[in-house]
Amino acid sequence: MAKKKGFQMADLGHIVTGFILKNLPFLAFLGFLAIVYIANAHYAEKSVMRIQLLQKETKELRWYYMSLQSENMYNSMQSEVADRVRPEGLRLQRGKPKKIVVK
């Protein structure tokens, strides 16, 4: 009869199973870290998309503000105001202002 050398396959399976069971808390911790890592990646991606959307909206609002400011400056010019009030019977005073004295 031949001598048995080393471990048998059944012994190896028993050792691997024992190793896994002994390190189960560590494996659970690694799984938890993997879940946290994936969740963090999704959160970061969502944050980046939200930042890009807000930057686009800010740019559009800035252009809208600048166009309103330009329109307001144009409408407040003296010649433009004079043209708008002319149909109501108002006109520009060309001479010196008159002083009203109340006694």
C-alpha positions as CSV (number, residue, x, y, z in Angstrom):
1,M,0.0,0.0,0.0
2,A,1.1,3.5,-0.8
3,K,1.5,6.1,1.9
4,K,-0.8,9.1,1.9
5,K,1.2,12.3,1.2
6,G,0.0,15.8,2.4
7,F,-3.6,16.8,2.7
8,Q,-6.5,15.2,1.1
9,M,-9.1,17.3,-0.8
10,A,-11.6,16.9,2.0
11,D,-9.1,18.3,4.5
12,L,-8.4,21.3,2.2
13,G,-12.1,22.1,1.9
14,H,-12.5,21.9,5.7
15,I,-9.5,24.3,6.1
16,V,-10.9,26.8,3.6
17,T,-14.3,26.7,5.2
18,G,-12.8,27.3,8.6
19,F,-10.8,30.2,7.3
20,I,-13.8,31.9,5.7
21,L,-16.0,31.4,8.8
22,K,-13.2,32.7,11.1
23,N,-12.8,35.9,8.9
24,L,-16.6,36.4,8.3
25,P,-16.8,39.7,10.2
26,F,-13.9,41.1,8.2
27,L,-15.5,40.0,4.9
28,A,-18.8,41.6,6.0
29,F,-16.9,44.8,6.8
30,L,-15.3,44.7,3.3
31,G,-18.8,44.3,1.8
32,F,-20.1,47.2,3.8
33,L,-17.1,49.4,2.6
34,A,-17.9,48.4,-1.0
35,I,-21.5,49.4,-0.6
36,V,-20.5,52.8,0.9
37,Y,-18.0,53.3,-1.9
38,I,-20.6,52.7,-4.6
39,A,-23.2,54.9,-2.8
40,N,-20.6,57.7,-2.5
41,A,-19.8,57.5,-6.3
42,H,-23.5,57.8,-7.1
43,Y,-23.9,60.7,-4.7
44,A,-20.9,62.5,-6.2
45,E,-22.2,62.0,-9.8
46,K,-25.6,63.4,-8.8
47,S,-23.9,66.4,-7.2
48,V,-21.9,67.1,-10.3
49,M,-24.9,67.0,-12.5
50,R,-26.8,69.3,-10.1
51,I,-23.9,71.7,-10.1
52,Q,-23.8,71.8,-13.9
53,L,-27.5,72.4,-14.1
54,L,-27.3,75.3,-11.6
55,Q,-24.3,76.8,-13.5
56,K,-26.4,76.7,-16.7
57,E,-29.4,78.3,-15.0
58,T,-27.1,81.0,-13.4
59,K,-25.7,81.8,-16.9
60,E,-29.2,82.2,-18.4
61,L,-30.3,84.4,-15.5
62,R,-27.2,86.5,-15.8
63,W,-28.0,87.1,-19.5
64,Y,-31.6,87.9,-18.7
65,Y,-30.5,90.4,-16.0
66,M,-28.0,92.1,-18.4
67,S,-30.7,92.4,-21.1
68,L,-33.2,93.9,-18.6
69,Q,-30.5,96.3,-17.3
70,S,-29.7,97.4,-20.9
71,E,-33.4,98.0,-21.7
72,N,-33.8,100.0,-18.5
73,M,-30.8,102.2,-19.3
74,Y,-32.2,102.8,-22.8
75,N,-35.7,103.6,-21.4
76,S,-34.4,106.1,-18.8
77,M,-32.6,108.3,-21.3
78,Q,-33.9,111.8,-21.4
79,S,-34.8,111.7,-25.1
80,E,-36.7,108.4,-24.7
81,V,-38.6,109.8,-21.7
82,A,-39.5,112.9,-23.6
83,D,-40.9,110.9,-26.5
84,R,-43.0,108.8,-24.2
85,V,-44.6,111.7,-22.3
86,R,-45.2,113.9,-25.4
87,P,-48.6,112.3,-26.2
88,E,-49.8,113.2,-22.7
89,G,-49.1,116.9,-23.3
90,L,-45.8,117.2,-21.4
91,R,-42.8,118.7,-23.0
92,L,-39.2,119.6,-22.1
93,Q,-38.6,123.0,-20.4
94,R,-36.2,124.9,-22.6
95,G,-35.7,128.1,-20.5
96,K,-35.0,128.8,-16.9
97,P,-37.4,127.4,-14.3
98,K,-40.0,129.8,-13.0
99,K,-40.2,130.5,-9.4
100,I,-43.6,130.4,-7.7
101,V,-44.0,132.6,-4.6
102,V,-46.9,131.9,-2.2
103,K,-47.9,134.8,0.2
